[in-house]
């Protein structure tokens, strides 16, 4: 298993060295290994690179609007020493970081595909900013749930059974949930505990950027696309108007909720590959 804060490279053969580089960025609380089934579907088309867990390196702490997380993503891209700009593919948190980094450093990026990472702008961004000013960010959205999330179990199997009983996880293919237990937990004196620290997960939710409109001015410097889950609560709450304004005709739907890359990894990979090819004009 990759060590925390070390690059996560899916093994590739020498014959794949000429394939374009796809740099994947995970969603909040789900280490990259959780997406193994999804990413494996893309191996024949791309060299897959990623950081195993964002937000856990004290050199790049979680701060308001995520400037250090953007720096961490830039550093992880540069660590790959790619001789060509990379394709950025990000889910949720990862899609938003990919958007911001592509605007900041377009020289590093060939195109961006955001997987259910809606742009929070307009009046919703204003509400988010006011909530932060008055210290209310802990009382709405995912943060109010993540700060209370159970984080330890007596064994990996007990952890598996715990998540399997949750409706959001029960619809995942078994291997995806097994990967989450393998890559998402670590040994603990009384069993296993979550690798992605609960306080960091909550801090990421609390510091959601309210300044994203600074990064969405057109024309965007690289091709960018968005794939939205048909039943995504996150997209419903954030709205999709500003996202559609950003990506234009490169907006697609896929059956599923916010976690569709984990719910339906094969279909999600097919959609992502098709969008990348569209953006690159292939």
C-alpha positions in Angstrom: 0.0 0.0 0.0 1.4 3.5 -0.9 2.5 5.5 2.1 0.6 8.6 3.1 1.7 11.7 1.1 3.6 9.7 -1.4 2.6 9.6 -5.1 0.3 6.8 -6.1 1.2 5.3 -9.4 -0.9 2.5 -10.9 1.7 0.0 -12.2 2.1 0.3 -16.0 4.1 -1.6 -18.5 7.0 -0.2 -20.6 4.7 -0.2 -23.6 2.5 2.4 -21.8 5.2 4.9 -21.4 4.1 6.8 -24.5 0.5 7.1 -23.3 -0.7 10.5 -22.1 -0.5 11.2 -18.3 -3.7 11.3 -16.4 -3.4 12.8 -12.9 -6.3 11.9 -10.7 -7.4 13.8 -7.7 -9.7 12.1 -5.1 -12.8 13.3 -3.3 -12.8 14.4 0.3 -12.2 11.5 2.8 -11.6 8.9 0.1 -7.9 8.0 -0.5 -7.0 7.4 -4.1 -6.8 3.6 -3.6 -10.6 3.6 -3.0 -10.9 4.4 -6.7 -8.8 1.4 -7.9 -11.6 -0.2 -9.9 -12.5 3.1 -11.6 -8.8 3.9 -12.4 -8.0 0.4 -13.6 -10.6 0.9 -16.4 -8.5 3.8 -17.6 -5.1 2.1 -17.5 -5.1 1.0 -21.2 -5.5 4.7 -22.3 -3.4 6.6 -19.8 -0.5 6.5 -17.4 -2.3 7.0 -14.1 -0.7 9.2 -11.4 -2.1 10.7 -8.2 -1.4 11.6 -4.6 -2.8 9.0 -2.3 -4.2 11.5 0.2 -4.5 15.3 0.0 -4.6 17.5 3.1 -2.4 15.3 5.3 1.0 16.9 4.7 1.6 19.6 7.3 3.7 21.4 4.7 0.4 22.0 2.8 -2.2 22.6 5.6 -6.0 23.0 5.0 -6.7 26.7 5.1 -9.7 28.8 3.9 -10.4 28.5 0.2 -7.7 25.8 -0.1 -4.6 27.8 -1.4 -2.2 25.3 0.2 -4.1 22.3 -1.2 -3.7 23.8 -4.6 0.1 24.1 -4.0 0.1 20.5 -2.9 -1.6 19.4 -6.2 0.9 21.4 -8.2 3.8 19.8 -6.3 2.4 16.3 -6.9 2.0 17.0 -10.6 5.6 18.3 -10.8 6.8 15.3 -8.8 5.7 13.1 -11.7 8.3 14.8 -13.9 6.1 14.5 -16.9 7.5 15.9 -20.1 4.0 16.9 -21.2 1.1 18.7 -19.6 -1.2 16.3 -17.7 -4.8 15.5 -18.0 -6.5 16.4 -14.7 -9.4 14.2 -13.6 -10.9 15.0 -10.3 -13.9 13.9 -8.2 -15.7 16.3 -5.9 -12.9 18.1 -3.9 -10.5 16.8 -6.6 -12.4 18.4 -9.4 -12.5 21.8 -7.7 -8.7 21.6 -7.0 -8.1 20.6 -10.6 -10.2 23.6 -11.8 -8.2 26.0 -9.6 -4.8 24.6 -10.5 -5.5 24.7 -14.2 -6.3 28.4 -13.9 -3.2 29.0 -11.9 -0.8 26.8 -13.9 -2.2 26.1 -17.3 1.3 25.2 -18.5 1.0 22.0 -16.4 -2.4 21.0 -17.7 -3.7 19.6 -21.0 -7.4 19.5 -20.0 -9.7 19.1 -16.9 -12.6 16.8 -16.3 -14.6 17.5 -13.2 -16.6 14.6 -11.7 -19.6 16.0 -9.8 -17.6 19.1 -8.6 -20.2 21.8 -9.0 -19.1 25.5 -9.0 -20.4 27.4 -6.0 -20.8 30.9 -7.2 -23.3 33.8 -7.2 -25.6 34.1 -4.2 -24.6 30.7 -2.8 -21.0 31.8 -2.6 -22.1 34.9 -0.7 -24.1 32.8 1.7 -21.0 30.6 2.2 -18.8 33.6 2.9 -21.3 35.1 5.5 -21.5 31.7 7.2 -17.8 31.6 7.6 -17.7 35.2 9.0 -20.3 34.2 11.7 -18.8 30.8 12.4 -21.7 28.9 11.1 -19.9 26.7 8.7 -20.0 23.8 11.2 -23.8 23.8 11.2 -24.6 23.2 7.6 -23.6 20.9 4.8 -21.3 17.8 5.2 -19.2 19.3 8.0 -22.0 18.8 10.6 -21.9 15.1 9.8 -18.2 14.5 9.3 -17.2 15.9 12.7 -19.3 13.1 14.3 -18.4 10.3 12.0 -17.4 7.0 13.5 -13.7 6.5 12.9 -12.6 3.1 14.5 -13.6 -0.6 14.5 -12.3 -3.8 16.1 -11.3 -5.3 12.7 -11.3 -4.6 9.0 -14.3 -6.9 8.6 -16.2 -5.1 11.3 -15.5 -1.8 9.4 -16.7 -3.4 6.1 -19.9 -4.6 7.7 -20.5 -1.1 9.3 -20.3 0.6 5.9 -22.2 -2.1 4.1 -25.2 -1.3 6.2 -25.1 2.3 5.1 -27.4 3.0 2.1 -24.7 5.2 0.4 -22.1 2.4 0.6 -24.3 -0.6 0.1 -24.8 0.2 -3.6 -21.1 0.1 -4.3 -19.7 -3.0 -5.9 -18.2 -5.3 -3.3 -14.6 -4.8 -4.6 -14.9 -1.0 -4.3 -16.0 -1.2 -0.7 -13.2 -3.7 0.0 -10.7 -1.3 -1.5 -12.1 1.5 0.7 -11.5 -0.7 3.8 -8.0 -1.6 2.5 -6.8 1.9 1.5 -9.1 3.9 3.8 -8.2 2.4 7.1 -5.0 1.7 9.0 -4.0 -0.3 12.1 -5.0 1.1 15.5 -4.3 -0.1 19.0 -7.9 -1.5 19.3 -8.4 -2.6 15.6 -8.4 -0.2 12.6 -9.2 3.5 12.2 -9.8 5.8 9.3 -6.6 6.9 7.5 -8.3 10.1 6.2 -8.4 12.0 9.5 -11.9 13.1 10.5 -10.8 16.6 11.6 -9.1 17.1 8.2 -12.2 16.0 6.3 -14.3 18.4 8.3 -11.8 21.2 7.8 -11.9 20.7 4.1 -15.7 21.0 4.1 -15.5 24.1 6.4 -13.1 25.9 4.1 -14.9 25.3 0.8 -13.9 28.2 -1.5 -16.3 31.1 -1.7 -14.1 32.8 -4.2 -14.3 30.2 -7.0 -15.6 32.9 -9.4 -12.1 34.2 -9.5 -11.1 31.0 -11.3 -14.0 30.6 -13.7 -13.6 33.7 -15.9 -13.8 32.9 -19.6 -12.1 32.0 -21.7 -10.7 29.2 -19.5 -7.1 28.6 -20.4 -7.5 24.8 -21.1 -10.4 22.6 -22.3 -12.7 21.7 -19.4 -15.6 19.4 -19.0 -18.1 18.3 -16.3 -19.9 15.0 -15.7 -22.9 15.3 -13.3 -24.7 12.6 -11.4 -28.4 12.6 -12.2 -29.4 12.2 -8.5 -26.4 14.2 -7.0 -27.5 16.1 -3.9 -24.4 18.2 -4.1 -25.2 19.4 -7.6 -28.8 20.1 -6.5 -27.7 22.2 -3.6 -24.9 24.1 -5.4 -26.9 24.5 -8.6 -25.4 23.8 -12.0 -25.9 27.1 -13.8 -22.4 28.4 -13.1 -20.9 25.1 -13.9 -22.7 25.0 -17.3 -21.6 28.6 -18.0 -18.0 27.5 -17.4 -17.9 24.3 -19.5 -20.5 25.0 -22.1 -21.2 22.1 -24.4 -18.8 19.9 -22.4 -21.5 19.1 -19.8 -22.7 15.5 -19.5 -25.0 13.5 -17.3 -24.5 10.0 -15.8 -26.9 7.9 -13.9 -26.1 8.0 -10.2 -25.4 10.2 -7.2 -22.5 12.3 -6.1 -20.3 9.2 -5.6 -21.0 7.7 -9.0 -17.3 6.9 -9.7 -17.5 4.5 -6.8 -21.1 3.4 -7.4 -20.6 2.6 -11.1 -16.9 2.6 -11.7 -16.9 1.0 -15.2 -19.6 3.3 -16.6 -18.0 6.3 -14.9 -14.6 5.5 -16.5 -16.2 5.1 -19.9 -17.8 8.6 -19.5 -14.6 10.1 -18.3 -12.5 8.7 -21.2 -15.1 9.9 -23.7 -15.1 13.4 -22.2 -11.3 13.5 -22.3 -11.2 12.5 -25.9 -13.8 15.1 -26.7 -11.8 17.8 -24.9 -8.6 16.8 -26.7 -10.4 16.8 -30.1 -9.8 13.1 -30.7 
